[in-house]
Amino acid sequence: MKTIQDCLNERILVIDGAMGTMIQRHKLTEADYRGERFKDWHSDVKGNNDLLNITQPSIISGIHKQYLDAGADIVETNTFSSTAIAMADYEMQSLAYELNVAAVKCARAAIDAYYAEHPGTETSNRKFIAGAIGPLNKTLSLSPDVNNPGFRAVTFDEVVEAYYEQVRGLVDGGTDLLLIETIFDTLNAKAAIFAIKKYFREHTDKTSLPIMISGTITDASGRTLSGQTLEAFYTSVMHAKPISVGLNCALGAKEMRPHIEELSQIASCYVSAYPNAGLPNAMGEYDEHPEDTGHYLEEWAKEGWVNIVGGCCGTTPDHIQHIAEAVKGMTPRKLPVLETSIA
């Protein structure tokens, strides 16, 4: 069976699109989110999309399947907020591990269904699950109190502990990759990296999984929310030896273009890019047409900048289908030959 490395050497891979955008299409009610198990929960849970891994697994698997049918090679688990820290908003900290295990099962069910409909695909066109590790709703680099710049709402050790539990759930669930994504604070990402390394160091019976890292440039300044330039961000995370580093979220493809070009010139690993469907309009909605998104990413592929492409906020299976068709048969970005010193 081919590894992710084998596939990346052969072609440009396609990662899926937005999960939240697709969930919104179902117009779920509070009762839908609660399901039978949480029907008497003491606080509102509507909007807790990760909870649907438990209460509405068929919906989540169905969304994964739509992206696979559209041409995705990698599907991300619905675990963007599946940490004890993020789940505290719903007083569901105790569910963190279970949510991650359930999410991988949802993705696996979709892949199994896809393989059943396309015999032989498992070996000729393998699909992968990326365990999505989000940035948290608390930051280690910035104070939430403008009057007290030294204050932090959370400690590094607490973030590591939360991510460690998430990693444990994703690995036990059977994920193929670990994806630290939408990074706006590199210190949070470093805690996630530390948690991953710590987990595999302490579980020698487990095979270490490839790590994907994806940051977020928030505006035309070319910096993350916590102030790092793209090159500084890249330098800060490369000690993790990720299989890929890239950008997602915040920007549409048009705005992300110069940053992907820069990253492709400095990255010694594979490069990923999954932008939003343009920038939100006055109503906060994304309305970039799928063919436009596909066109932008096709250009990046022609320039030799990318190895993994897909979509983030506002993108749908239609966007992924156009992206997959646009990059099909194109030569992936070649890894640079690094100079080595001679002793």
C-alpha positions as CSV (number, residue, x, y, z in Angstrom):
1,M,0.0,0.0,0.0
2,K,1.3,3.4,-0.9
3,T,2.4,5.8,1.8
4,I,1.6,9.5,1.8
5,Q,5.2,10.1,0.8
6,D,4.8,7.8,-2.3
7,C,1.7,9.7,-3.4
8,L,3.3,13.2,-2.9
9,N,6.2,12.1,-5.1
10,E,3.8,11.2,-7.9
11,R,1.2,13.9,-8.0
12,I,-0.4,16.9,-6.4
13,L,-2.7,15.7,-3.7
14,V,-6.1,17.3,-2.9
15,I,-7.2,18.0,0.6
16,D,-10.9,18.5,1.3
17,G,-12.9,21.7,1.9
18,A,-14.8,23.4,4.7
19,M,-16.6,21.2,7.2
20,G,-18.5,24.1,8.9
21,T,-19.9,25.4,5.6
22,M,-21.3,21.9,4.8
23,I,-22.7,21.5,8.3
24,Q,-24.6,24.8,8.0
25,R,-26.4,23.4,4.9
26,H,-28.1,20.9,7.2
27,K,-29.7,23.7,9.2
28,L,-29.5,21.7,12.4
29,T,-31.5,22.6,15.5
30,E,-30.4,22.5,19.1
31,A,-32.2,19.1,19.4
32,D,-30.2,17.8,16.4
33,Y,-26.9,18.8,18.1
34,R,-27.9,17.3,21.4
35,G,-29.2,13.9,20.0
36,E,-30.6,11.4,22.5
37,R,-27.5,11.2,24.6
38,F,-27.3,14.9,25.5
39,K,-31.0,15.8,25.3
40,D,-30.9,17.0,29.0
41,W,-27.5,18.7,28.8
42,H,-27.5,21.8,31.1
43,S,-26.3,24.3,28.6
44,D,-26.8,25.0,24.9
45,V,-24.7,23.0,22.5
46,K,-25.8,24.3,19.1
47,G,-22.8,25.4,17.2
48,N,-20.6,22.7,18.8
49,N,-19.9,21.1,15.4
50,D,-17.4,18.6,16.8
51,L,-20.1,17.1,19.0
52,L,-21.8,15.9,15.8
53,N,-19.1,13.2,15.6
54,I,-21.1,11.5,18.4
55,T,-24.7,12.7,18.0
56,Q,-24.9,12.9,14.1
57,P,-22.1,10.7,12.8
58,S,-23.9,9.9,9.5
59,I,-24.0,13.6,8.7
60,I,-20.2,14.0,9.2
61,S,-19.4,10.8,7.3
62,G,-21.7,12.0,4.5
63,I,-19.8,15.3,4.2
64,H,-16.5,13.4,4.1
65,K,-17.9,11.2,1.4
66,Q,-19.0,14.2,-0.7
67,Y,-15.5,15.5,-0.6
68,L,-14.1,12.1,-1.6
69,D,-16.5,11.9,-4.5
70,A,-15.3,15.3,-5.5
71,G,-11.7,14.2,-5.8
72,A,-10.2,14.7,-2.3
73,D,-7.2,12.5,-1.5
74,I,-7.1,13.7,2.1
75,V,-10.1,14.3,4.4
76,E,-9.7,16.2,7.7
77,T,-11.4,14.9,10.8
78,N,-14.1,17.1,12.3
79,T,-11.9,17.9,15.4
80,F,-10.9,21.5,15.0
81,S,-12.1,22.2,18.5
82,S,-11.8,18.7,20.1
83,T,-9.7,19.7,23.0
84,A,-10.6,20.0,26.7
85,I,-9.7,23.7,26.5
86,A,-12.0,24.5,23.5
87,M,-14.8,22.2,24.8
88,A,-14.9,24.1,28.0
89,D,-17.1,26.6,26.2
90,Y,-19.8,23.9,26.3
91,E,-18.7,22.4,29.6
92,M,-17.8,19.2,27.7
93,Q,-14.1,18.9,28.6
94,S,-14.5,15.3,29.5
95,L,-15.6,14.4,25.9
96,A,-12.3,15.5,24.3
97,Y,-10.8,12.0,23.8
98,E,-14.1,10.4,22.7
99,L,-14.7,13.2,20.2
100,N,-11.4,12.5,18.5
101,V,-11.9,8.8,18.3
102,A,-15.4,9.2,17.0
103,A,-14.3,11.7,14.4
104,V,-11.7,9.4,12.9
105,K,-14.3,6.6,12.7
106,C,-16.6,9.0,10.8
107,A,-13.8,9.7,8.3
108,R,-12.9,6.0,8.0
109,A,-16.5,5.1,7.3
110,A,-16.6,7.5,4.4
111,I,-13.4,6.2,3.0
112,D,-14.6,2.6,3.3
113,A,-17.8,3.5,1.5
114,Y,-15.8,5.2,-1.2
115,Y,-13.6,2.1,-1.6
116,A,-16.6,-0.1,-1.8
117,E,-17.9,2.0,-4.7
118,H,-14.5,2.1,-6.4
119,P,-12.9,-1.4,-6.2
120,G,-9.1,-1.3,-6.4
121,T,-8.9,2.3,-5.3
122,E,-7.4,1.4,-2.0
123,T,-4.1,0.4,-3.7
124,S,-4.2,2.6,-6.8
125,N,-5.6,5.8,-5.4
126,R,-5.3,5.6,-1.6
127,K,-7.2,8.1,0.6
128,F,-5.9,9.5,3.8
129,I,-7.3,10.8,7.1
130,A,-5.7,13.9,8.5
131,G,-6.4,14.3,12.2
132,A,-7.2,18.0,12.4
133,I,-5.6,19.8,15.4
134,G,-6.9,23.4,15.6
135,P,-5.3,26.5,17.1
136,L,-7.5,26.7,20.3
137,N,-9.6,29.6,21.5
138,K,-6.8,30.8,23.8
139,T,-3.4,32.0,22.9
140,L,0.0,31.7,24.6
141,S,1.6,34.6,22.9
142,L,-1.0,37.3,23.5
143,S,-2.9,38.6,26.5
144,P,-6.7,38.7,26.4
145,D,-6.5,41.7,28.8
146,V,-5.3,44.9,27.1
147,N,-4.6,46.4,30.5
148,N,-2.3,43.5,31.5
149,P,-0.1,42.5,28.6
150,G,1.7,39.9,30.8
151,F,-1.4,38.0,31.6
152,R,-2.1,34.7,29.9
153,A,-5.4,32.8,30.0
154,V,-3.6,29.4,29.8
155,T,-0.2,28.0,30.4
156,F,2.1,26.1,28.0
157,D,1.8,23.0,30.1
158,E,-2.0,23.2,30.0
159,V,-2.0,23.5,26.2
160,V,0.4,20.6,25.9
161,E,-1.9,18.5,28.1
162,A,-4.9,19.3,26.0
163,Y,-3.2,18.6,22.8
164,Y,-1.7,15.3,24.1
165,E,-5.2,14.1,24.9
166,Q,-6.4,15.0,21.4
167,V,-3.4,13.3,19.8
168,R,-4.1,10.2,21.9
169,G,-7.7,10.1,20.6
170,L,-6.8,10.7,17.0
171,V,-4.1,7.9,17.1
172,D,-6.3,5.5,18.9
173,G,-9.1,6.2,16.3
174,G,-6.7,5.3,13.5
175,T,-5.8,8.5,11.8
176,D,-3.1,8.4,9.0
177,L,-1.7,11.9,9.5
178,L,-1.7,14.7,12.1
179,L,-2.5,18.1,10.8
180,I,-1.7,21.2,13.0
181,E,-3.7,23.8,11.2
182,T,-4.9,27.4,11.1
183,I,-1.9,28.5,13.2
184,F,-2.1,32.1,14.3
185,D,0.1,31.7,17.3
186,T,3.2,29.7,16.7
187,L,3.7,29.1,20.5
188,N,0.4,27.2,20.5
189,A,1.6,25.2,17.5
190,K,4.9,24.4,19.3
191,A,2.8,23.1,22.2
192,A,1.0,20.8,19.7
193,I,4.3,19.7,18.3
194,F,5.7,19.0,21.7
195,A,2.5,17.0,22.6
196,I,2.8,14.9,19.5
197,K,6.5,14.1,20.1
198,K,5.8,13.4,23.7
199,Y,3.0,11.0,22.9
200,F,5.1,8.9,20.5
201,R,8.1,9.0,22.8
202,E,6.0,7.6,25.5
203,H,4.2,5.1,23.3
204,T,6.9,3.2,21.6
205,D,4.4,0.6,20.4
206,K,2.8,3.2,18.1
207,T,4.3,4.1,14.8
208,S,5.0,7.9,14.5
209,L,2.7,9.6,12.1
210,P,3.6,12.2,9.5
211,I,2.9,15.8,10.6
212,M,1.4,18.4,8.4
213,I,1.6,22.1,9.6
214,S,-0.5,24.9,8.2
215,G,-0.3,28.5,9.3
216,T,-2.5,31.5,8.8
217,I,-1.4,34.8,7.4
218,T,-4.1,37.3,8.5
219,D,-3.6,40.2,6.2
220,A,-1.5,41.9,3.5
221,S,1.3,42.5,6.0
222,G,2.3,38.8,5.5
223,R,2.3,38.2,9.2
224,T,0.5,35.8,11.5
225,L,-1.9,37.3,14.1
226,S,0.9,37.0,16.8
227,G,3.2,39.0,14.5
228,Q,5.5,36.5,12.9
229,T,6.6,36.9,9.3
230,L,6.1,33.8,7.1
231,E,9.8,33.0,7.1
232,A,10.0,33.3,10.9
233,F,6.9,31.0,11.2
234,Y,8.5,28.4,8.9
235,T,11.8,28.6,10.8
236,S,10.0,28.2,14.1
237,V,8.3,24.9,13.2
238,M,10.7,23.1,11.0
239,H,12.4,21.3,13.9
240,A,9.3,19.1,13.9
241,K,10.4,17.8,10.5
242,P,6.9,18.0,9.1
243,I,6.0,16.2,5.8
244,S,4.4,19.5,4.7
245,V,4.1,23.1,5.7
246,G,1.6,25.5,4.2
247,L,-1.1,28.1,4.6
248,N,-4.9,28.0,5.1
249,C,-7.8,30.2,6.1
250,A,-8.0,34.0,6.6
251,L,-7.3,34.8,2.9
252,G,-8.7,33.8,-0.4
253,A,-6.4,32.4,-3.1
254,K,-5.9,35.8,-4.8
255,E,-4.6,37.3,-1.5
256,M,-2.7,34.2,-0.5
257,R,-0.8,34.0,-3.8
258,P,2.4,35.9,-2.9
259,H,2.7,34.1,0.4
260,I,2.5,30.7,-1.2
261,E,5.1,31.8,-3.7
262,E,7.4,32.9,-0.9
263,L,6.9,29.7,1.0
264,S,7.6,27.5,-2.0
265,Q,11.0,29.1,-2.3
266,I,12.1,28.6,1.3
267,A,10.4,25.3,2.3
268,S,12.6,22.2,2.3
269,C,9.5,20.0,2.7
270,Y,6.2,19.7,0.7
271,V,4.0,22.8,0.5
272,S,0.3,22.8,1.1
273,A,-2.3,25.5,0.4
274,Y,-6.0,25.6,1.1
275,P,-7.4,29.1,0.9
276,N,-10.9,30.3,1.7
277,A,-13.4,30.8,-1.1
278,G,-12.3,34.4,-1.5
279,L,-12.9,37.0,1.2
280,P,-16.3,37.3,3.0
281,N,-18.8,39.7,1.6
282,A,-20.8,42.3,3.6
283,M,-23.0,39.5,4.9
284,G,-20.1,37.5,6.0
285,E,-20.6,34.9,3.3
286,Y,-18.1,33.5,0.9
287,D,-19.2,33.7,-2.7
288,E,-16.1,32.9,-4.9
289,H,-17.2,30.6,-7.6
290,P,-15.6,27.1,-7.6
291,E,-14.2,27.6,-11.1
292,D,-12.4,30.7,-9.9
293,T,-10.8,28.9,-7.0
294,G,-9.8,26.1,-9.3
295,H,-8.2,28.6,-11.7
296,Y,-6.1,30.2,-9.0
297,L,-4.8,26.9,-7.7
298,E,-4.2,25.7,-11.2
299,E,-1.9,28.7,-11.7
300,W,0.1,27.8,-8.5
301,A,0.5,24.3,-9.7
302,K,1.8,25.5,-13.1
303,E,4.3,27.7,-11.3
304,G,5.5,24.6,-9.4
305,W,4.7,26.0,-6.0
306,V,2.4,23.4,-4.4
307,N,2.2,19.7,-3.5
308,I,-1.2,19.7,-1.6
309,V,-4.1,21.9,-2.5
310,G,-7.7,22.3,-1.3
311,G,-10.1,24.7,0.4
312,C,-10.9,26.2,3.7
313,C,-13.8,28.5,4.8
314,G,-16.6,28.7,2.3
315,T,-15.4,26.0,0.0
316,T,-17.6,23.1,-0.9
317,P,-17.4,19.8,-2.8
318,D,-17.9,21.8,-6.0
319,H,-14.8,23.9,-5.2
320,I,-12.8,20.7,-4.5
321,Q,-14.0,19.1,-7.7
322,H,-12.8,22.1,-9.7
323,I,-9.5,22.2,-7.9
324,A,-9.0,18.4,-8.4
325,E,-9.7,18.7,-12.1
326,A,-7.5,21.8,-12.4
327,V,-4.4,20.1,-11.0
328,K,-4.9,16.6,-12.3
329,G,-1.9,15.3,-14.1
330,M,0.2,18.3,-13.2
331,T,3.8,17.9,-11.9
332,P,4.0,18.5,-8.1
333,R,6.5,20.9,-6.7
334,K,10.0,19.4,-6.5
335,L,11.7,19.3,-3.2
336,P,14.9,21.5,-3.1
337,V,18.2,19.8,-2.9
338,L,19.7,20.9,0.4
339,E,23.4,21.6,0.7
340,T,25.2,19.4,3.2
341,S,28.4,20.3,4.9
342,I,31.4,17.9,4.5
343,A,33.2,17.2,7.7
